[in-house]
């Protein structure tokens, strides 16, 4: 039987001012694995870096474009405003608060929202992120911590957690979540923030919708999120969703083969780009587990352009990652 349900979060893609700095931040500080070092398939002059769990499991990765010459983004409304990551327990948040202080990473205080503890922080580009405790979590399982991480395994990031989407008009966006995508508002709002879950639910399948009608619109650039991807099982499910989007007159890309997964992009709200992406075939189909992410990997259709691509993207070394960490 065809499974067409949306299962949860697949990945978040953001923009960075520096591929090298982002690599160091996500591996050395956050302890995630660079599972794939490739290029934007729509702009071969641009790195596309995928940071994930040990196996590159769907639902665990944050990815980055390093567009040459792009300006700094501005914060505001009608944007995917903060990326969440799951950690095992409330005690893990204390571990991370101390770690952020040790590495001089800007962060807030540990707080509670919707019955879960969380800790906000940001990187050198003011990319807004948060850690959310899985202590009371039920639903979608987390990933596998990277075996070579310098983060204590009992506190390691397990995958994506609740992602915050800020909107100027609440009703049309939540209608898209509920009527089209199958999300449900599962808890009463807390202030301006609404809590939605899909599929099995839990931190790996949660969107927090922050209604901010008075903020100016966010402007795209480094330090901001480019798009959010949601999980579907396979190509058959993806084609089902393409048909649904067409029937609903949603502007969308149609079927796109990204080699590591297949996908489709659509506007879920003004300037809010969503993607539906398949769980497979995955990041280890063209590289062995032991070497994944170490060199520039290109899908087969791009191999003939390798020399040209390598002239565009500035190399950075990933082979010394373990020796560079504290």
C-alpha positions in Angstrom: 0.0 0.0 0.0 1.3 3.4 -1.0 2.5 5.4 2.1 2.0 9.1 1.3 2.2 10.5 4.8 4.7 13.3 5.6 6.9 11.7 8.2 8.6 14.7 9.7 11.6 17.0 9.1 14.1 15.9 6.4 16.7 18.7 6.3 17.1 22.5 6.7 19.2 24.4 4.1 20.8 27.7 5.1 23.3 30.2 3.6 26.8 30.9 5.0 29.4 33.5 4.4 32.2 30.9 4.8 32.2 27.2 3.9 35.3 26.7 6.0 34.0 28.5 9.1 30.7 26.6 8.9 32.6 23.3 8.6 34.6 24.1 11.7 31.5 25.2 13.6 29.4 22.2 12.8 32.1 19.6 13.3 34.3 21.0 16.0 31.6 22.7 18.1 28.3 20.9 17.4 29.9 17.5 16.7 28.0 16.7 13.6 29.5 14.9 10.6 30.2 16.4 7.2 28.5 13.5 5.4 28.6 15.1 1.9 30.8 17.9 0.4 29.3 18.7 -3.0 28.0 21.7 -5.0 24.6 23.3 -5.5 23.2 21.4 -8.5 21.5 24.6 -9.7 24.7 26.8 -9.3 27.9 24.8 -9.7 30.0 27.8 -8.4 28.5 27.2 -4.9 29.4 24.7 -2.3 26.6 22.6 -0.8 27.7 21.0 2.5 25.6 18.5 4.4 26.1 18.0 8.2 24.3 15.1 9.7 24.5 12.1 12.1 27.0 9.2 11.7 25.1 7.7 8.8 23.6 10.7 7.1 20.1 9.6 8.1 17.1 11.6 6.8 15.9 14.0 9.5 19.3 14.7 10.9 21.0 17.1 8.5 21.4 20.8 8.2 22.9 21.9 4.9 24.6 25.1 3.7 25.0 27.0 0.5 28.1 29.2 0.2 27.0 31.6 -2.6 29.9 33.7 -3.8 29.2 37.4 -3.1 25.9 37.0 -1.4 25.0 39.7 1.1 24.0 39.3 4.7 20.4 38.4 5.3 18.1 40.4 7.6 15.8 39.0 10.3 12.0 39.5 10.2 8.8 37.8 9.4 7.8 35.4 6.6 10.8 33.2 7.0 12.1 29.9 8.4 13.6 31.7 11.4 15.3 29.2 13.7 16.6 25.7 13.2 16.2 23.2 16.1 18.4 20.2 17.0 17.5 17.4 19.4 19.7 16.4 22.4 19.0 13.4 24.7 18.0 15.0 28.0 17.6 18.1 30.1 21.1 17.4 31.5 22.4 17.6 28.0 21.3 21.2 27.8 23.5 22.0 30.8 26.4 20.2 29.1 25.9 22.4 26.0 25.5 25.6 27.9 28.9 24.9 29.5 30.3 23.9 26.1 29.1 27.1 24.5 30.7 29.2 27.2 34.0 27.3 26.8 34.0 28.0 23.1 32.6 31.5 23.4 29.5 30.7 21.4 26.6 33.2 21.8 23.7 31.6 23.6 20.6 32.3 25.8 19.4 30.8 29.0 17.8 27.3 29.3 14.1 27.8 29.1 10.9 25.8 28.8 8.2 25.9 26.1 5.5 23.4 25.4 6.7 21.2 28.3 10.2 20.9 26.9 13.5 22.5 27.8 15.5 24.3 25.2 18.6 26.5 24.7 18.9 29.1 21.9 22.3 29.9 20.3 23.7 31.3 17.1 26.9 31.1 14.9 29.3 33.6 13.5 26.7 34.6 10.8 23.9 35.1 13.4 22.3 31.9 12.0 19.6 31.3 14.7 19.5 27.8 16.2 18.3 26.0 19.3 18.8 22.7 21.2 15.7 21.0 22.5 15.7 18.2 25.1 14.2 14.8 24.1 13.7 13.9 27.8 9.9 14.0 27.6 9.8 13.4 23.8 7.7 10.7 22.1 7.4 10.0 18.4 10.0 9.9 15.6 13.2 8.3 16.7 16.5 10.2 16.6 19.6 9.5 14.6 23.0 8.0 15.5 25.7 10.3 17.0 28.8 10.6 14.9 31.4 8.1 16.1 34.3 10.5 15.6 32.6 13.5 17.3 34.4 15.2 20.2 31.0 15.7 21.9 30.2 13.3 24.7 28.0 10.6 23.2 25.4 10.8 26.0 24.8 14.5 25.1 25.3 14.4 21.3 22.9 15.9 18.8 20.4 13.3 17.6 19.0 15.1 14.6 16.7 18.0 13.7 14.3 19.2 16.3 11.5 21.8 16.2 12.0 24.4 13.5 10.5 27.9 13.9 8.7 29.5 11.0 7.8 33.2 11.5 4.7 34.4 9.6 2.9 37.7 9.2 -0.5 36.1 8.5 -1.2 33.1 10.7 -4.4 31.6 9.2 -3.4 31.0 5.6 -0.1 29.4 6.6 -1.6 27.1 9.2 -4.3 26.2 6.7 -1.6 25.0 4.4 0.0 23.0 7.2 -3.3 21.4 8.3 -5.4 21.0 5.2 -2.6 20.3 2.7 0.3 18.7 4.6 -1.5 16.9 7.4 0.0 18.8 10.4 -2.0 19.1 13.6 -1.9 21.7 16.2 -1.3 19.5 19.2 -0.8 21.9 22.1 -2.4 25.3 23.1 -0.4 28.3 21.9 2.2 29.9 24.1 2.1 33.6 23.4 2.6 34.1 19.7 4.0 30.6 19.1 1.8 27.7 17.8 2.8 24.0 18.0 2.2 21.7 15.1 3.2 18.0 14.6 3.0 15.6 11.6 3.4 11.9 11.2 4.6 10.1 14.4 5.0 13.5 16.0 7.7 14.4 18.5 10.7 16.8 18.2 11.7 15.4 14.8 8.3 16.2 13.3 7.4 19.5 14.9 7.1 23.0 13.5 6.7 26.0 15.7 4.8 28.8 14.0 5.5 32.3 15.4 2.8 34.9 14.4 4.6 38.2 14.0 2.4 40.6 11.9 4.3 43.7 12.8 7.8 42.8 11.9 9.3 43.8 8.5 9.8 40.9 6.0 13.1 39.0 6.3 15.5 39.4 3.5 17.4 36.4 2.1 21.2 36.2 2.5 23.9 34.5 4.6 22.9 34.0 8.2 19.3 33.0 7.2 17.6 29.8 6.1 17.0 29.2 2.5 14.4 26.3 2.7 13.0 23.6 4.9 12.5 20.0 3.6 10.0 17.5 4.9 10.3 13.7 4.6 8.3 11.4 2.3 8.9 7.7 1.9 9.9 7.4 -1.8 9.3 8.6 -5.4 5.8 7.2 -5.5 4.8 9.3 -2.5 6.6 12.3 -4.0 4.6 12.1 -7.2 1.4 11.9 -5.1 2.4 15.2 -3.5 3.3 16.8 -6.8 -0.2 16.0 -8.0 -1.8 17.4 -4.8 0.2 20.6 -5.1 -0.8 21.0 -8.7 -4.5 20.4 -7.9 -4.2 23.1 -5.2 -2.6 25.5 -7.6 0.6 25.8 -5.5 3.6 27.1 -7.3 6.0 24.2 -7.4 9.1 22.9 -9.1 7.8 19.5 -10.1 10.0 16.5 -9.8 13.7 17.2 -9.2 16.3 14.4 -9.0 19.1 15.4 -6.5 20.7 12.0 -6.8 21.0 11.6 -3.0 17.3 12.0 -2.8 14.4 13.1 -5.0 12.4 16.2 -4.2 10.0 18.9 -5.1 9.9 22.6 -4.0 6.9 24.8 -3.3 6.0 28.1 -1.6 4.1 27.3 1.6 3.6 31.0 2.3 5.0 34.3 1.2 8.8 33.9 0.7 8.6 30.6 2.7 10.1 27.8 0.6 9.4 24.2 1.5 10.7 21.0 -0.1 9.4 17.5 0.0 12.3 15.0 -0.1 12.5 11.2 -0.3 14.3 9.2 2.5 16.6 7.6 0.0 18.7 6.6 -1.7 21.0 8.4 0.7 24.5 9.9 1.0 26.6 6.7 1.1 25.7 5.3 -2.4 28.7 7.0 -4.0 31.2 7.1 -1.1 32.3 4.5 1.4 31.2 5.2 5.0 34.8 5.7 6.2 35.6 8.4 3.6 32.3 10.2 3.2 32.5 13.9 3.1 36.3 14.1 2.8 36.5 15.1 -0.8 34.3 16.9 -3.3 31.6 14.5 -4.3 29.6 15.0 -7.5 26.5 13.2 -8.9 27.3 11.3 -12.1 25.7 13.9 -14.3 28.2 16.5 -13.0 31.4 14.5 -13.2 32.2 15.8 -16.7 32.3 19.3 -15.2 34.6 18.4 -12.3 37.6 20.3 -13.5 35.4 23.4 -14.1 33.7 23.0 -10.7 37.0 22.6 -8.9 38.2 25.9 -10.4 35.1 27.6 -9.0 34.9 26.3 -5.4 37.8 27.1 -3.1 39.1 23.9 -1.5 39.2 23.5 2.3 40.8 20.6 4.1 38.6 18.1 6.0 41.2 15.4 6.6 42.6 17.0 9.8 39.3 17.4 11.5 40.0 15.2 14.5 43.4 16.7 15.2 42.0 20.3 15.1 39.5 19.7 17.9 40.0 20.2 21.6 
